[in-house]
Amino acid sequence: MRNYSGTEFPSWVFDNSLSNLVFLKLEDCKYCLCLPPLGLLSSLKTLEIEGFDGIVSVGAEFYGSNSSFASLDCLEFQNMKEWEEWECKTTSFPRLRQLLVFKCPKLKGTKVVVSDELRISGNSMDTSHTDGIFRLHFFPKLCSLKLIDCQNLRRISQEYAHNHLMNLYIHDCPQFKSFLFPKPMEIRFSSLTALYITKCPEVELFPDRGFPLNIKEMSLSCLKLIASLRESLKCLESLCIGNLDVEFFPDEVLLPPSITSLRINHCPNLKKMHYKGLCHLSSLTLLNCPSLQSLPAEGLPKSISSLAIWDCPLLKERCQNPDGEDWTKIAHIQELDVW
């Protein structure tokens, strides 16, 4: 359903005639002031809501008399310019596995509903901050969570162990600072295998409490977090590093020896790479690093069998076959892609 121009949906649109509906997308209904009672669609498995410029709050009207989305597996909110408040309770999304919140710049987080009263953020975990807390325990079956371009998001909290979350992606959330957990992350998220935190300049991960031990794939854009990986993670296999303001890498930052795949992208000031930090790698990707001048003087480790160099003009020139100054450093690599 697209470009509906009313301020609210007529009640007959979501009556019993749609009880078997499993997929619904509502897009660019810019004049709607409230969402329809989509919780009444008991068979709904995928719901996508995009471009509702008039929505400020999502609450009881969204759930309807059922007060929950009994079958919902995937939920997406995109381009909600004025959305600030989201009222939830732990029974609202009993089966939700995937949640995407994209370009919702004013969203402060989720509010907890206790009986018929609304309570904002006041809990035993955090009494000093009453805004911008996103509560994961509202989504007990969640496997994948993506929070993108949420300008007011500050923290993610979780009161209990979450044994389903496998992928957590936080991107371009400038106020995001930390996770709020009463116990270490490795206890809270035993199933988490992929963690992406990029373009969040204020982030703090509390390294003393540890990363989830089973993480195999990670993407970071904060040097202090990257520096803490070596002591924290033993299972990490793939690391993507982006948007770093550094001239040398890895330099004093030594990556965990378990890493076999490294991707470095969008580092405009990166000039040189250090051989020691690249040991143990089997795959290396360099993307959009316009100042990168050359490969390490020692060459690349013999363990690297796959190398991609994209949008790195200075380095591309040196890696041309057969006359490039760095060609002899990469000629042995089986999978080679330079452009």
N, C-alpha and C positions, 0 to 999 in steps of 0.2 A: 504494500500500500504506500503510495508516494504522493507528496504534494497535496495532502488534504488541507483545506483552507479554513476549517472550522476551529473554534476555540476549545471544543471538546468533542469526543466521538459520540454518536448516538448510541443509546443503550442496546439497540437491537443488533449492532454489529458483532458483538461478542456474546450472544446468547447461546442457547444449547445447540443451535444449528452448526456451530463450529467446534463441537466437543471432541471431534476426531482430528482436529488440526495438529500437525506435528512441527511445522516450520512457519515462522512469521517474521517478516521484516517490515518495519515502519520507518519511512524515510522522508525527511524534509517537510515535516508537518509543523511549519515554523510558527503558527499562530496558536497551537494547542497550549493550554495553560496547565493541563494535568494529563497524566497517562491514563488510558482506559484500564479497567479491571482485568488485566491479562492473566492473573492468577486463576481465573475461572476456567481457563482453557486447560483442562486436566490432562490432556494428552500431549501438550506442547513440549517439544524436546529442544528446539533451537529458537531463540528469540534475539533479533537484532533491532536495535533502536538507534536511529541516527538523525541528527539535524533537527532536534526539537529545541528551537531557540527560546521558547517561552517557558520551559520547565525550570523551576527554581528548586522544587522539592519533590522527592519521590517517597511516598508513604503508603498509608493504609489503602488509598484508592487504587493503587497498583496491584495489590494482592487480591482485592475483592473479598467476598465473604469467606472464601476458602482459606485466606490468610497465608497460603503457601503455593509454590509452584511444584506440584507433586512429582512431575515427570521431567522437569527441565534439566537438560544436560549441558547446554551451551548458552551463555548470555553475553551479549555485546552491547556496550553503550559507546557511541561515537559522536563527536562534534556537538556536544551539549554545552553551549557557550555560557549559560547562566545557571547551570545546575550546581547547587551548593550542598544540599542535605539529602542523605539517603537513610531512611529508617528501616532497620532490619531486626530480625530476631533469629535465634539459632534454628528455628523450624521453618524459616521462609524458603530456603533452598536446600531441601534434604538430599537431592541427588545431583546437584550442580557439579560438573567436572571441569568446565572451562569458563573463565571469566576474563573479558577484555574491557578495559576502560581507557578510551583513547580520545585525546583532545577534549577533556572536561576540565578547563583551567580553574574553575572556581570550586570544584568539589573538595570539601574539607575532610571527608571520610565517611564512615558509617556510624550511625547512632544506634544505641541499644534500646529496645523497647521492653520495658518491664511492666507486665500486666497491661493496663490501659494508659500508663504514664510514659512520657518520653524523658529519658535521662541521657545527658551528653557526657560521654567520656569519663565520668567520675568512677573510677574503679581502683581496686587495691594496688594495681600495678603502676598506675601513673596518676598522682593527684596534683602534680604541678603543671600539667599540660592538659587543657580541656578542648583542644581543637586539633584537627588534622590527624586523628588516629584511625587507621583502617584496620578493622578487626577481622582476622582470618577465621575465627571460630564461628562466625556466621555462616561459613561455607564448609561444613565438615567433610564433604566428599570431594572437595576441589583438587584437581590434578594439575591444572595449569592456570596461572594468574598473570595477566599483563596489565600494567599501569603505565600509561604513556601520556606525556604532556598534561600532567595534573599539577597545576602550579601551587596548590595549597596543601598537597599531601606532605606530611612531615614524618609520620611514623607508621609502622606496621606492628600490630600487637597480636599476640596469640597466648591464650591462657593455658591451653592444654596441649598435649602432644598431638600433632597433626600427621597422621600416617599415610596420607594420600597425596599430598602436594609433591609433584615431581619437577615442575618447571615454574620458576619465579622470574619475571621480567619487569624491571623498573627502568624507564627511560625518560630523560628530559623532564624530571621532576625537581626543579631547582631548590625547593625547600626541604626535600626529603633528607632526614638526618640519620635515623637509626631504626633498629628493630627493638621492640619492647617485649622481652620475654623474662619471666621469673626464673627460668632455668636456661642453661646453654642451648645454642642452636642445634647442636648435634643430638640433643635429647628431644627437642621440639619437632625437628624435621628429619626423621630417620630415612624417609623415602625421597628426599630432595636430591636430584642428580644434576640439575642444570640451573645455574643462577646467573642472571644478567643484570648488572647495575651500571648504567652508562648515562653520562651527562647529568649527574646528580652531584654537584660540586660540594655540597655540605655533608655528604654521607659519612657516617661512622658505623662500623660494623661490630664494635666491641670485640676486637680480636682476642682479648683475654678470656672471653667466653667461648671462643672457638667457632669455626665454620662447621656446617653439617659434614660429617666425615665421608659420606658417600658421593659427594659432588664429583662428577666426571667432566663436566663442561661448564665453562665460566666465561663471562665477558665483563670487563671492567674498564673504567676510564679514570681511575683514581690511583695515583702512584703509591700512596701509603697503604692502600688495600693490597695492591700487587706485591708490595714488599713483605706483607705479612703472610703470604701464601705458603712460603717455603716451610715455615714452622707449623702451619695449621693443617695442610692438606697432603695426604699421601696417595689418594686415588685419582687426583685430577689428571685428565688425559689431554683435554683440549682447552686452550686459552685464547681468547680474542681480546686484544688491547686496542683501544681507540681514543681519539681526541685527547691525547696527552701532550702537554706543553714541555717537551724535553728535547735536548739535542743529542743525547746519547742513551742507548738502551741495548741490553739490560744494565750495563754498567755495574753499580754495586748491588743492584737488585738481582739476586740469583733465583731463578725459577725452580719450582719443585722438580726433581729428577724424573718424576712419573709422567711429566708432560711430553707428549709425542707430537702434538700439533699446535702450532703457534700462528696466529694471524694478527698482523699489526696494520691498522688502518687509520686514515685521517689524522696523521701526526705531522702537521705542516712544518714544524721546526726540527724534526728528526734528521740528523746529519750522518751519524755513524752508528754501527751496531758492533757489539762486542762478542767475540767468538765464544768466550767461556759460558755466556748465558744461553747459547744455542745448542749446547751439547745435549744429547739424548733425543733430539728432535728427529722425526721422520718426515714431517711435512711443515713447510714454511710458506706463508702468504704475506706479501707486502703490497698494500693497496693505498693509493693516494697519499704518498709521502713525497712531495715535490722537492724537498731539500735533501733527501737521502743521496749522498754522494757516491758511496761505494760499499761493497761488502767488506767484512772484516779482512784485515791483511793476511790472516792465517787461512783464509778461505772459508768454506762451510764444512761442518762435520760430515764425515763420510756416511753417517747414518741417514742423512736427508736424501730421500728418494723422490720427493715431490716438492717443486718450487714454482710459485706463481708470483710474478712481478707485474702489477697493473698500475697505470697512472703514476709512475715514478720516473719522470723523463730523464733525470740525470743518471740514474742507475740503469735505465733501459739502454742508454747510449753505451755504457761500459760493458753491457752484457751481450752485445751483438756478436754473432758468429761470422767470421773467425777472428776479427781484429779488435774486438772490444777488450779493454784492459782487465776486465773481470771475467772474461769468457772461460779462461782455464780453471777458474774456481767453481764453475757450474757445469762444465762440459760432461761430467760423469753422471749427472742427475738424470734419472730415467724419465720422469714426468716433468717437463719443463714448459712453462707458459709465460712468455714475456711480451707485453704489448702496452 
